[in-house]
Amino acid sequence: MRVVEFWRTVFVLFALLINGKAEVYIVTMEGEPVISYTGGIPGFEATAVESDEKLDATSQLVTSYAQHLEQKHDMLLDSLFDRGTYKKLYSYKHLINGFAVHTSPEQAETLRRAPDVKSVERDWKVRRLTTHTPQFLGLPTGVWPTGGGFDKAGEDIIIGFVDSGIFPRHPSFGSPSSDPYGPLPKYRGKCEVDPDTKREFCNGKIIGAQHFAEAAIAAGAFNPSIDFASPMDGDGHGSHTAAIAAGNNGIPVRIHGHEFGKASGMAPRARIAVYKALYRLFGGFIADVVAAIDQAVHDGVDILSLSVGPNSPPATTKTTYLNPFDITLLGAVKAGVFVAQAAGNGGPFPKTLVSYSPWITSVAAAIDDRRYKNHLYLGNGKILPGIGLSPSTHPNQTYTLVAANDVLLDSSVMKYSPSDCQRPEVLNKNLVEGNVLICGYSFNFVVGTASIKKVSETAKSLGAIGFVLAVENVSPGTKFDPVPVGIPGILITDVTKSMDLIDYYNTSTPRDWTGRVKSFKGTGSIGNGLMPILYKSAPQVALFSARGPNIKDFSFQDADLLKPDILAPGSLIWAAWSPNGTDEPNYVGEGFAMISGTSMAAPHIAGIAALVKQKHPHWSPAAIKSALLTTSTKLDRAGRPLQAQQYSETEAMKLVTATPFDYGSGHVNPRSALDPGLIFDAGYEDYLGFLCTTPGIDAHEIRNYTNAPCNYTMGHPSNLNTPSITISHLVKTQTVSRTVTNVAEEETYVITARMQPAVAIEANPPAMTLRPGASRKFTVSLTVRSVTGTYSFGEILMKGSRGHQVRIPVVAMGYWR
């Protein structure tokens, strides 16, 4: 930031302090944004795009109308307020018409009453929704060869990441000298220069890199020394998600001298465009995120990957679909951009989704088939299971066990929680050296003030052969992930097994009358935890993955729309990490990390969508989404119905049969998605019809956000042409319609329908033949048989004569009236 700009900002902030506590507000204005402007203003011709059509940001028509909108924003502010009493942060011109301003609540109220102002919303926070998977998904053998192999998979497709930035010098993002990336004229984004190194962030693979922090700065949350006023990833999360979707193929994952395999993105030849709007300590602000999305669509991205969700509902809107974030994404989809968003990490409880709208693909997280286990072998013959990505102690040799609390240099160090083994200086090296150090897994590990990485460093610096971390008590739902360490180490997660260890240690460790240890007699050894075990019970829905049903408002009224949409790997995912990253204390300073979250699932879908887009470049976002959803699977690798992790009555983890509220349509199947047979298409007008038909949404509110009147309704919101059917309040009989389009050769489809007994289902016609490119309508009738107070689940299956299978889930709850 230049000195003049800095002092101008200080002056504005000082003026705002005098005038009351300033906050950031997002203001929407009368008049269409670039993407929807159909003409009518003298001197400015239409700039609107057809549904699913790319925005031509280089057009003189677009740039002049965008400038006109920005001038209107500035004129409004200048006419209402004295200069220096507010600071405009962004003008939004392309997807929504409005601006973000840092001002006082009193001035925000003045804006709310001003002519041409449609809405004023206080900014709100967002948070991060925190490699083996290409093989698990069948990409190298089933999908990449059809696109020309891994070295062409995703070629010329641009994936935009609104995240915490990127570490540009990671090998996952390198530009190969053997096959360098050429220029891509369709992309118009810019590339910032690192203010410290003066090097560009871009290299061909990374095609654009920008950061957005005006709202964070205005809110006083931004610290340039740790947040980096550049696209540099100070967190790790952004590098991780970018590598999952589009990281280079065959990058060795090496930590502590061990190679855990080769990492690859889903679309390893796709380009990466970085729009940093998330930061390590506070997450981010909607005003910055909306600016990032607006810029990404202007720049020409094909896919948007969003591993981000709101901390809380917006303050001034009750409808989940109508807020600046979701409406900006509706604009993105109108411009032909496919959007994948993490569903949220609030599972396994119902209605915990943070991704609601039908134009977004909301991604749930699955556990894949790779698990890591290890064992501690005690001198009394007991073998205790645990986890730890570590080498074994020397074969055929046992070592003395010493507990951290018994090797303190001084009793006064108890204030440092010495059993956490975070501070080597408080432990006696002479007693630890050559032995296995026993530490305690306290609450400090749960909140992140202690880490397994630090235990490993402590043990190593004291000359220990290895370490054991014992969990003595555990909060319900605590999740333990294996952590790579450079010396033998194991985490005993089962409290009863930890007690076995402690009992053995105490009985084999004689003490004097003061409790001081006379000699250490307990022995043990640690197994090899580096090799994964592959399970056929995968995939499973992860415990943390947010669950449906979807909600249409923040009174938690059920929506007539199924969410999540699809399931993808999101647990224990290896991918690139930023050495600056602090999001995971166990991976500070590392080049790779293995972490979990729907944050990891969303970029899997973004990358696979890039492969579909590469094969079918003219498909709409809805068509790509349909291909992914209708070809997904409800079965695990053993051919059994998918299961979901859930809490038992004792709050221990159990497995239950999963439902569409856990996985949406099912687990992604990339090979089938490239050739789905039929698609369920929808466009901008359909989404407006869905909004206008949803009960409880005010038409005036819809117009405020979309600049569109409710001229078109579809009878019932469940008539939106999505590849699923949801009726949250089914009375008597209801008939919904769907239209399919054939994207393959001529084929005859037989349609069957099945449902749980409480609801009867019938599909008409029972069969239909479609020529290439032809569309046909069919209807589905649902009838209440009995009222159970719970949802009934079923499906429509369309079997084609050429082998295509198209499946859509059906969800309904019956009422007598």
C-alpha positions in Angstrom: 0.0 0.0 0.0 1.4 3.4 -1.0 2.0 6.0 1.7 -0.6 8.4 0.4 -3.2 5.7 0.2 -2.4 4.6 3.7 -2.9 8.0 5.2 -6.1 8.5 3.2 -7.4 5.3 4.7 -6.3 6.4 8.2 -8.2 9.7 7.7 -11.4 7.9 6.6 -11.2 5.5 9.5 -10.7 8.4 12.0 -13.7 10.3 10.5 -15.8 7.2 10.8 -14.8 6.7 14.4 -16.1 10.1 15.2 -19.4 9.4 13.4 -20.2 6.1 15.1 -18.8 2.6 14.7 -18.2 2.0 11.0 -19.0 -1.3 9.4 -18.9 -2.7 5.8 -22.2 -2.8 4.0 -23.1 -4.3 0.6 -25.5 -2.1 -1.3 -27.5 -3.2 -4.4 -28.9 -0.7 -6.9 -31.7 -0.3 -9.4 -30.5 -1.0 -12.9 -29.2 -4.3 -14.4 -25.6 -5.4 -14.1 -23.6 -6.1 -17.3 -24.7 -9.7 -17.6 -28.5 -8.8 -17.7 -28.6 -5.3 -19.3 -30.9 -5.4 -22.3 -30.6 -1.8 -23.3 -32.8 1.2 -22.8 -30.3 3.8 -21.5 -29.3 6.3 -24.2 -25.7 5.9 -25.3 -25.4 2.3 -23.9 -26.2 -0.7 -26.0 -27.3 -4.0 -24.5 -24.6 -6.2 -22.9 -26.8 -9.1 -21.6 -25.7 -12.6 -22.4 -28.0 -15.5 -23.2 -28.2 -18.2 -20.5 -24.9 -20.1 -20.3 -23.1 -17.7 -22.6 -19.7 -16.3 -21.7 -19.3 -12.6 -20.9 -17.1 -10.8 -23.4 -15.2 -8.5 -21.1 -13.1 -7.1 -23.9 -16.2 -5.6 -25.7 -16.3 -1.8 -25.7 -20.1 -2.1 -24.9 -19.3 -4.0 -21.7 -16.5 -1.8 -20.5 -18.4 1.5 -21.2 -21.6 0.2 -19.4 -19.5 -1.1 -16.5 -17.9 2.4 -16.2 -21.4 3.9 -16.3 -22.5 1.8 -13.4 -19.4 2.6 -11.3 -20.0 6.4 -11.9 -23.6 6.0 -10.7 -22.3 4.4 -7.5 -19.8 7.2 -7.0 -22.3 9.9 -7.8 -24.8 8.5 -5.3 -22.3 8.4 -2.5 -21.0 11.9 -3.3 -24.5 13.3 -3.3 -25.4 11.8 0.1 -22.2 12.1 2.2 -19.1 14.3 2.7 -15.9 12.9 1.3 -13.9 11.3 4.1 -16.9 10.1 6.0 -17.1 6.8 4.0 -14.8 4.6 1.9 -16.1 2.7 -1.1 -14.4 -0.6 -1.2 -15.7 -2.2 -4.5 -18.1 -1.5 -7.3 -19.9 -4.7 -8.4 -20.8 -4.3 -12.1 -20.8 -7.6 -13.9 -23.0 -10.1 -12.0 -24.8 -7.8 -9.6 -25.2 -4.0 -9.7 -24.0 -2.5 -6.4 -21.0 -1.7 -4.2 -19.4 -2.3 -0.9 -18.9 0.7 1.4 -17.3 1.2 4.8 -19.5 3.6 6.7 -21.4 4.3 9.8 -24.8 2.6 10.7 -26.4 6.1 10.4 -25.1 6.6 6.9 -26.2 3.0 6.0 -29.7 4.0 7.1 -29.5 7.1 4.8 -28.5 4.8 1.9 -31.3 2.4 2.6 -33.8 5.3 2.1 -32.1 6.8 -1.0 -33.7 6.6 -4.4 -32.4 3.8 -6.7 -31.1 1.8 -3.7 -32.7 -1.6 -3.4 -31.0 -3.2 -0.5 -28.4 -2.5 2.1 -26.9 -5.5 4.0 -24.2 -5.5 6.6 -21.3 -7.6 5.5 -20.9 -11.0 7.2 -18.1 -13.4 7.6 -17.3 -16.6 5.8 -15.0 -19.5 6.8 -12.9 -22.2 5.2 -14.7 -25.6 5.0 -11.6 -27.5 5.7 -2.9 -38.8 -3.5 -4.6 -41.5 -3.8 -8.0 -40.2 -5.0 -7.4 -40.2 -8.8 -6.8 -44.0 -8.6 -9.8 -44.5 -6.3 -12.0 -42.6 -8.8 -10.7 -44.5 -11.8 -9.3 -41.4 -13.5 -5.9 -42.7 -14.9 -7.5 -45.7 -16.6 -11.1 -44.7 -17.3 -11.2 -40.9 -17.9 -7.8 -39.4 -18.7 -7.1 -41.7 -21.7 -10.3 -40.4 -23.4 -8.9 -36.8 -23.1 -5.5 -37.7 -24.5 -3.9 -39.0 -21.2 -2.9 -37.2 -18.1 -0.8 -34.7 -20.0 -3.9 -33.4 -21.8 -6.6 -33.9 -19.0 -8.2 -30.5 -18.6 -6.3 -28.8 -21.4 -7.3 -25.1 -21.8 -10.0 -25.3 -19.1 -9.6 -22.6 -16.4 -10.6 -23.3 -12.8 -10.9 -20.3 -10.6 -10.3 -20.7 -6.8 -11.8 -18.3 -4.4 -9.7 -19.3 -1.4 -6.6 -18.4 0.7 -4.2 -17.9 -2.2 -1.5 -20.2 -3.6 2.1 -21.1 -3.0 3.3 -20.6 -6.6 6.7 -22.3 -6.3 5.2 -25.7 -5.4 5.9 -28.5 -7.9 2.2 -29.2 -8.1 1.9 -25.8 -9.8 5.0 -25.9 -11.9 5.0 -25.3 -15.7 6.7 -28.3 -17.3 9.7 -27.4 -19.6 8.9 -30.5 -21.7 5.4 -29.3 -22.6 5.1 -25.7 -21.5 1.7 -24.0 -21.3 1.0 -21.6 -24.2 -1.0 -18.3 -24.0 -4.7 -18.6 -23.5 -6.4 -15.6 -25.1 -9.8 -16.3 -23.7 -8.5 -15.5 -20.2 -8.3 -11.8 -19.3 -7.2 -11.9 -15.7 -4.2 -10.2 -14.3 -1.3 -11.5 -12.4 0.0 -9.7 -9.3 3.6 -9.4 -8.4 4.9 -10.7 -5.0 5.8 -7.4 -3.2 8.6 -9.2 -1.3 10.3 -11.1 -4.1 9.1 -9.0 -7.1 8.4 -12.2 -8.9 5.1 -12.8 -10.7 2.8 -15.4 -9.3 2.0 -16.8 -12.8 3.9 -19.3 -14.9 1.4 -20.6 -17.5 0.0 -23.3 -15.2 -1.1 -20.5 -12.8 -2.7 -18.2 -15.3 -4.0 -15.5 -13.0 -3.4 -14.4 -9.4 -5.2 -11.6 -7.5 -6.1 -10.8 -3.9 -9.2 -9.1 -2.4 -8.9 -7.7 1.1 -10.6 -4.3 1.2 -13.4 -5.4 3.5 -11.0 -7.2 5.8 -8.8 -4.1 6.0 -11.8 -1.9 6.7 -13.0 -4.2 9.4 -9.5 -4.1 11.1 -9.0 -7.8 10.7 -6.2 -7.8 8.1 -2.6 -8.0 9.3 -0.2 -7.7 6.3 2.7 -9.3 8.1 0.9 -12.6 8.4 -2.0 -12.4 5.9 0.2 -11.3 2.9 -1.1 -8.4 0.8 -0.7 -10.6 -2.3 -2.0 -13.9 -3.6 0.6 -15.7 -1.4 -1.1 -18.5 0.6 -0.5 -17.7 4.3 -2.8 -20.5 5.4 -2.2 -23.7 3.2 -5.9 -24.2 2.4 -5.9 -22.5 -1.0 -2.8 -24.4 -2.2 -4.4 -27.7 -1.1 -7.7 -27.1 -2.9 -6.0 -25.9 -6.1 -3.8 -29.0 -6.1 -6.7 -31.4 -5.6 -8.6 -30.0 -8.6 -5.7 -29.1 -11.0 -2.3 -30.0 -9.5 0.3 -31.5 -11.8 0.4 -35.3 -12.2 2.9 -37.6 -10.6 4.3 -35.2 -7.9 6.0 -37.3 -5.2 4.5 -36.7 -1.7 7.5 -36.7 0.5 7.5 -35.9 4.2 10.3 -36.8 6.7 12.1 -38.8 4.1 9.2 -41.1 3.3 7.2 -41.0 0.0 3.5 -41.5 0.6 2.8 -41.9 -3.2 2.3 -39.6 -6.1 -0.1 -36.7 -6.0 -2.2 -35.5 -8.9 -5.1 -33.1 -9.5 -8.3 -34.4 -11.0 -7.6 -32.3 -14.2 -3.8 -32.1 -14.1 -3.5 -30.0 -17.3 -6.2 -27.4 -16.4 -5.1 -23.9 -15.7 -5.4 -22.3 -12.2 -6.7 -18.8 -11.6 -6.3 -17.6 -8.0 -8.7 -15.1 -6.3 -7.5 -14.8 -2.8 -10.3 -13.7 -0.4 -9.7 -15.9 2.7 -7.1 -15.4 5.4 -5.5 -17.5 8.0 -6.9 -16.0 11.3 -10.4 -14.7 10.5 -11.6 -16.5 7.3 -13.0 -13.8 5.1 -15.8 -11.3 4.4 -18.6 -11.7 1.8 -17.8 -8.2 0.3 -14.3 -9.5 -0.6 -15.6 -12.9 -1.8 -18.3 -11.3 -4.0 -15.6 -9.0 -5.5 -13.4 -12.1 -6.2 -16.3 -14.0 -7.9 -17.3 -10.9 -10.0 -13.7 -10.6 -11.1 -13.2 -14.3 -11.9 -16.3 -14.3 -14.2 -15.1 -11.1 -15.9 -11.7 -12.7 -16.4 -13.2 -15.8 -18.2 -12.9 -18.8 -15.8 -14.8 -21.9 -16.8 -15.2 -23.5 -13.4 -15.4 -21.9 -9.9 -14.2 -23.9 -6.8 -15.5 -22.5 -3.5 -14.4 -24.2 -0.3 -16.1 -21.5 1.7 -19.4 -21.0 3.5 -21.0 -18.4 5.7 -20.4 -18.3 9.5 -24.0 -17.4 10.0 -27.1 -16.4 8.1 -27.2 -12.9 6.6 -28.7 -10.3 8.9 -31.4 -8.8 6.7 -32.7 -11.6 4.5 -34.6 -14.7 5.5 -34.4 -16.5 2.2 -31.4 -18.8 1.8 -31.3 -18.3 -2.0 -31.4 -14.5 -1.9 -28.3 -12.7 -0.7 -25.4 -11.1 -2.5 -23.3 -14.3 -2.4 -25.8 -16.7 -3.9 -27.1 -14.1 -6.4 -23.6 -13.3 -7.6 -23.2 -17.1 -8.2 -26.5 -17.1 -10.1 -24.9 -14.4 -12.4 -21.8 -16.6 -12.7 -23.9 -19.6 -13.8 -25.8 -17.3 -16.3 -22.3 -16.5 -17.8 -21.7 -20.3 -18.3 -19.5 -20.9 -15.3 -19.9 -24.2 -13.4 -19.8 -23.6 -9.6 -18.8 -26.3 -7.0 -19.2 -25.3 -3.4 -18.4 -27.3 -0.2 -21.6 -28.4 1.5 -20.3 -27.6 5.0 -18.8 -29.4 7.9 -21.7 -29.4 10.4 -22.5 -33.1 10.2 -23.8 -35.5 11.1 -26.7 -33.4 12.2 -29.7 -32.6 9.9 -30.1 -29.2 8.2 -26.4 -28.3 8.6 -25.8 -27.3 5.0 -24.2 -24.0 4.1 -24.8 -24.4 0.3 -28.5 -24.0 -0.7 -29.2 -22.8 -4.2 -30.1 -25.0 -7.2 -27.6 -23.3 -9.5 -24.7 -24.4 -7.3 -23.3 -27.9 -7.1 -23.1 -28.6 -3.3 -20.5 -31.3 -2.5 -20.6 -33.6 0.5 -17.5 -35.4 1.8 -16.7 -39.1 1.6 -14.1 -41.3 3.3 -12.3 -43.2 0.6 -10.7 -46.7 0.8 -7.4 -45.8 2.3 -6.9 -46.0 6.1 -3.7 -45.9 8.2 -3.3 -48.0 11.3 -0.4 -48.8 13.6 0.3 -50.8 16.8 2.1 -50.5 20.1 3.6 -53.8 21.3 4.0 -53.9 25.1 6.4 -56.0 27.2 3.5 -57.9 28.7 2.4 -59.2 25.3 -0.5 -56.9 24.8 -0.8 -55.2 21.3 -2.6 -51.9 21.4 -4.0 -50.4 18.1 -3.5 -46.8 17.3 -2.7 -44.4 14.4 0.6 -42.8 13.4 2.2 -42.3 10.0 5.6 -43.3 11.3 8.4 -45.8 10.7 8.7 -48.7 13.2 11.3 -49.0 16.0 14.1 -51.4 15.2 12.7 -54.9 14.5 13.1 -57.6 17.2 14.0 -55.0 19.8 12.1 -53.4 22.7 12.7 -50.2 24.4 12.2 -48.7 27.8 9.0 -46.7 28.3 9.3 -43.3 30.2 6.3 -41.0 30.9 6.9 -37.3 30.5 5.6 -36.5 34.0 8.3 -38.8 35.4 11.2 -37.2 33.6 10.6 -33.5 34.5 13.7 -31.4 35.2 11.8 -29.5 38.0 8.4 -29.8 39.5 7.8 -26.1 38.9 7.4 -26.8 35.2 3.9 -28.4 35.8 2.4 -25.1 34.8 3.5 -25.8 31.2 1.4 -29.0 30.8 4.6 -31.0 30.4 2.7 -34.2 29.6 1.8 -32.6 26.3 5.5 -32.9 25.3 5.5 -29.5 23.6 8.6 -28.1 25.4 11.8 -30.2 25.3 13.5 -27.8 27.7 11.3 -29.0 30.7 12.2 -32.7 30.3 15.4 -34.5 31.4 17.3 -35.6 28.3 19.4 -38.1 30.2 16.3 -40.0 31.2 14.6 -39.8 27.8 17.5 -40.6 25.5 17.3 -44.0 23.8 13.8 -44.7 25.3 10.2 -44.3 24.1 8.5 -41.2 25.6 4.9 -41.4 26.8 2.9 -38.2 26.5 -0.7 -37.3 27.2 -3.2 -36.1 24.5 -4.9 -33.2 26.2 -7.6 -30.7 25.2 -4.7 -28.5 23.9 -4.4 -30.8 20.9 -8.1 -30.4 20.1 -7.9 -26.6 20.1 -4.6 -26.5 18.2 -2.3 -25.1 20.9 -0.5 -28.4 21.0 0.4 -30.6 18.0 1.6 -34.1 17.3 4.3 -32.5 15.1 5.7 -30.7 18.1 5.6 -34.0 20.2 7.7 -35.6 17.5 10.2 -32.7 17.5 10.4 -32.8 21.3 11.1 -36.5 21.3 13.7 -36.2 18.6 15.5 -33.3 20.2 15.8 -35.3 23.5 17.2 -38.4 21.7 14.1 -40.6 22.2 13.7 -43.6 20.0 10.0 -42.8 19.6 6.9 -41.6 21.4 3.4 -42.7 22.4 0.5 -40.3 22.8 -2.2 -41.7 25.0 -5.8 -40.4 24.9 -7.1 -40.7 28.5 -10.5 -39.0 28.0 -12.2 -37.8 24.9 -15.0 -35.5 24.0 -17.8 -37.1 22.0 -17.1 -36.8 18.2 -13.4 -36.0 18.6 -11.8 -36.9 15.2 -8.3 -38.3 15.2 -6.4 -38.1 11.9 -3.0 -39.8 11.3 -0.1 -37.3 11.2 3.2 -38.0 9.4 6.2 -37.9 11.8 9.9 -38.6 11.2 10.5 -40.9 14.1 8.5 -43.9 15.4 5.3 -42.6 17.0 1.8 -43.7 17.7 -1.5 -42.1 19.0 -3.6 -44.5 21.1 -7.1 -43.1 20.4 -9.2 -45.8 22.3 -9.4 -44.7 26.0 -9.6 -48.3 27.2 -6.4 -49.2 25.3 -4.7 -46.1 26.8 -5.7 -47.3 30.2 -4.1 -50.7 29.4 -0.9 -48.8 28.6 -1.0 -46.7 31.8 -1.8 -49.8 34.0 1.1 -51.7 32.5 3.4 -48.7 32.9 2.4 -48.1 36.5 2.7 -51.8 37.6 6.1 -52.1 35.9 7.6 -48.8 37.3 8.7 -49.1 41.0 8.6 -45.8 42.9 9.8 -44.6 46.4 7.5 -43.3 49.1 7.4 -39.8 47.5 6.2 -41.2 44.2 9.5 -40.7 42.5 10.5 -43.4 40.0 13.3 -45.8 41.2 13.7 -47.4 37.8 11.9 -47.7 34.5 11.1 -51.4 33.8 8.2 -51.2 31.3 9.2 -51.9 27.7 7.5 -51.7 24.3 8.0 -51.2 20.5 6.2 -49.3 17.8 5.0 -50.9 14.5 5.2 -49.5 11.0 2.3 -47.1 10.3 3.4 -45.9 6.9 1.5 -48.4 4.7 -2.2 -47.8 4.1 -4.8 -50.5 4.4 -7.4 -50.5 1.5 -11.1 -51.1 2.5 -13.9 -52.3 0.2 -16.4 -50.6 2.5 -15.5 -47.3 0.9 -16.8 -44.8 0.1 -18.7 -43.8 3.3 -20.2 -40.4 4.1 -17.8 -38.7 6.6 -19.1 -37.9 10.1 -18.4 -34.2 9.6 -20.1 -33.8 6.2 -23.1 -31.5 6.4 -26.5 -33.2 6.0 -29.9 -32.2 4.5 -32.7 -31.7 4.2 -32.1 -28.4 2.5 -33.8 -25.2 3.9 -35.5 -22.4 2.0 -35.3 -19.8 4.8 -33.5 -19.2 8.1 -36.6 -20.3 10.0 -35.3 -23.7 8.8 -38.4 -24.5 6.6 -37.7 -27.5 4.4 -37.0 -26.7 0.8 -38.4 -28.5 -2.3 -34.9 -29.0 -3.5 -32.4 -31.8 -2.7 -29.1 -30.9 -1.1 -26.3 -31.9 -1.0 -26.0 -32.7 -4.7 -23.2 -35.2 -4.8 -20.5 -37.0 -2.7 -16.8 -36.8 -3.4 -13.6 -37.8 -1.4 -13.0 -35.3 1.4 -11.3 -37.3 4.2 -7.5 -37.6 4.7 -6.7 -36.1 1.3 -3.0 -35.6 0.5 -2.2 -32.5 -1.6 0.1 -29.5 -1.8 0.6 -27.3 1.2 2.1 -23.8 1.7 5.3 -23.8 3.9 3.8 -20.5 5.3 0.6 -22.4 6.1 -0.7 -22.4 9.7 -4.2 -23.8 9.1 -3.0 -27.2 10.4 -0.3 -27.1 13.2 0.9 -30.6 12.3 2.0 -29.4 8.8 3.7 -26.1 9.6 6.7 -25.8 7.2 5.7 -28.9 5.1 5.2 -29.0 1.4 2.2 -31.5 1.6 -0.6 -32.1 4.1 -3.2 -34.7 4.6 -6.4 -33.0 5.8 -10.2 -33.5 5.8 -13.3 -31.4 5.1 -15.9 -30.7 2.5 -13.3 -28.1 1.5 -11.4 -31.1 0.0 -14.5 -32.6 -1.7 -15.5 -29.5 -3.6 -12.3 -29.2 -5.7 -12.6 -32.9 -6.6 -15.9 -32.1 -8.3 -14.5 -28.8 -9.8 -11.6 -30.8 -11.4 -13.9 -33.6 -12.7 -16.3 -30.9 -14.1 -13.3 -29.5 -16.0 -12.8 -32.9 -17.6 -16.5 -33.0 -18.6 -16.2 -29.4 -19.9 -13.1 -30.3 -21.9 -15.0 -33.2 -23.7 -18.3 -31.2 -24.0 -17.1 -27.5 -24.3 -20.6 -26.2 -25.2 -22.5 -27.8 -22.3 -24.2 -25.5 -19.8 -23.3 -25.6 -16.1 -26.6 -27.4 -15.5 -25.8 -30.0 -18.1 -22.4 -30.7 -16.5 -24.0 -30.9 -13.1 -26.6 -33.3 -14.5 -24.0 -35.5 -16.0 -22.2 -35.8 -12.7 -25.3 -36.4 -10.6 -27.2 -38.9 -12.8 -24.2 -41.2 -13.3 -23.2 -41.2 -9.6 -23.4 -44.4 -7.6 -25.3 -45.4 -4.4 -23.1 -48.5 -3.9 -19.7 -48.9 -2.2 -16.9 -50.9 -3.7 -18.2 -54.1 -2.3 -21.6 -53.5 -4.1 -23.5 -52.7 -0.9 -25.6 -49.6 -0.3 -23.5 -46.6 0.8 -23.2 -46.1 4.6 -22.8 -42.9 6.6 -20.9 -42.3 9.8 -23.3 -41.2 12.5 -23.4 -40.9 16.3 -24.8 -43.7 18.4 -26.8 -43.2 21.6 -23.6 -43.3 23.6 -22.1 -40.6 21.2 -19.6 -43.1 19.8 -19.4 -43.4 16.0 -21.5 -46.0 14.2 -22.4 -46.7 10.6 -26.0 -46.4 9.3 -27.5 -46.8 5.8 -27.0 -43.5 4.0 -29.8 -41.5 2.4 -29.9 -38.8 -0.3 -29.8 -36.2 2.6 -26.2 -37.6 3.2 -25.0 -38.0 -0.3 -27.4 -36.3 -2.7 -27.5 -38.3 -5.9 -24.5 -40.5 -4.9 -20.7 -40.8 -5.1 -19.2 -39.2 -8.2 -18.3 -41.6 -11.0 -16.1 -39.7 -13.4 -16.0 -42.3 -16.2 -19.7 -42.4 -16.6 -20.1 -38.6 -16.2 -18.3 -38.2 -19.6 -21.0 -40.1 -21.3 -24.3 -39.7 -19.4 -26.7 -40.4 -22.2 -29.3 -37.9 -21.1 -29.1 -34.6 -19.3 -31.5 -32.5 -17.3 -30.8 -28.9 -18.5 -31.8 -25.7 -16.9 -30.9 -22.0 -17.4 -31.2 -18.6 -15.8 -35.0 -18.2 -16.6 -35.7 -21.6 -15.0 -33.9 -20.5 -11.8 -35.9 -17.3 -11.7 -39.1 -19.4 -12.1 -38.0 -21.5 -9.2 -37.5 -18.4 -7.0 -40.8 -17.0 -8.1 -42.7 -20.3 -7.4 -41.1 -21.0 -4.0 -43.8 -20.2 -1.3 -42.8 -17.5 1.2 -40.4 -15.6 -1.1 -41.6 -12.0 -1.8 -41.6 -11.1 -5.5 -40.4 -7.7 -4.5 -37.4 -9.3 -2.8 -36.6 -11.4 -5.9 -36.8 -8.2 -8.1 -34.4 -6.4 -5.7 -31.8 -9.1 -6.1 -32.3 -10.1 -9.7 -33.7 -7.0 -11.5 -36.3 -9.4 -12.9 -40.1 -9.4 -12.5 -41.9 -12.7 -11.7 -43.3 -13.2 -15.1 -42.8 -17.0 -15.1 -43.7 -19.6 -12.6 -43.6 -23.3 -12.8 -46.6 -24.3 -10.7 -44.5 -25.8 -7.9 -40.7 -25.4 -7.1 -40.2 -29.2 -7.5 -40.9 -28.7 -11.2 -37.5 -27.1 -11.6 -35.7 -29.3 -14.1 -33.1 -30.7 -11.7 -31.8 -34.3 -11.7 -33.7 -35.0 -8.5 -37.3 -34.6 -7.2 -38.0 -33.3 -3.7 -41.5 -32.6 -2.2 -41.2 -31.5 1.4 -45.0 -31.3 1.9 -46.8 -33.9 -0.2 -50.6 -33.9 0.2 -52.8 -36.4 -1.7 -51.3 -36.7 -5.2 -48.8 -34.4 -6.8 -47.4 -34.7 -10.4 -44.1 -33.1 -11.3 -42.5 -33.0 -14.8 -39.0 -33.3 -16.1 -37.4 -32.8 -19.5 -34.4 -34.8 -20.7 -32.2 -34.2 -23.6 -30.3 -36.9 -25.5 -26.6 -36.1 -25.8 -25.7 -39.5 -27.3 -26.9 -41.5 -30.3 -30.6 -42.5 -30.8 -31.7 -44.6 -27.8 -34.8 -46.1 -26.3 -35.2 -45.7 -22.5 -37.4 -47.8 -20.2 -38.4 -45.8 -17.2 -39.0 -47.5 -13.8 -39.9 -45.8 -10.5 -39.7 -47.1 -6.9 -40.3 -45.6 -3.5 -40.5 -46.6 0.1 -44.1 -47.9 1.0 -45.5 -44.7 2.6 -45.6 -43.0 -0.8 -46.8 -44.4 -4.1 -44.9 -43.4 -7.3 -45.6 -43.7 -11.0 -43.7 -42.4 -14.0 -45.2 -41.7 -17.5 -44.5 -42.7 -20.2 -43.0 -46.0 -19.3 -40.6 -45.8 -22.2 -39.5 -43.3 -24.8 -37.1 -43.1 -27.8 -35.0 -40.0 -28.3 -33.0 -39.1 -31.4 -29.6 -37.3 -30.9 -30.2 -33.8 -29.5 -33.9 -34.4 -29.0 -35.7 -33.5 -25.8 -38.7 -35.3 -24.2 -40.8 -34.6 -21.2 -42.0 -37.2 -18.7 -44.1 -36.9 -15.5 -43.8 -38.5 -12.0 -46.8 -38.8 -9.8 -46.4 -39.2 -6.0 -49.3 -40.2 -3.8 -49.5 -40.3 0.0 -50.3 -43.8 1.2 -49.5 -43.3 4.9 -48.3 -40.4 7.1 -45.1 -41.4 9.0 -43.7 -38.1 10.0 -40.5 -38.9 8.1 -39.2 -38.6 4.6 -39.6 -41.4 2.1 -36.9 -42.1 -0.4 -37.0 -43.6 -3.9 -35.6 -43.2 -7.4 -36.4 -42.9 -11.1 -34.2 -45.2 -13.2 -34.0 -44.8 -17.0 -32.3 -47.7 -18.7 -31.2 -47.1 -22.3 -31.0 -49.7 -25.1 -27.4 -48.7 -25.7 -26.3 -49.2 -22.1 -26.8 -45.8 -20.6 -28.3 -45.7 -17.1 -29.7 -42.4 -15.8 -30.8 -42.3 -12.1 -32.4 -39.5 -10.2 -33.3 -39.6 -6.4 -36.9 -38.9 -5.2 -37.6 -37.6 -1.7 -41.0 -36.8 -0.3 -42.8 -36.4 3.1 -46.5 -37.1 3.2 -49.2 -35.1 5.0 -53.0 -35.6 5.2 -53.5 -31.9 4.5 
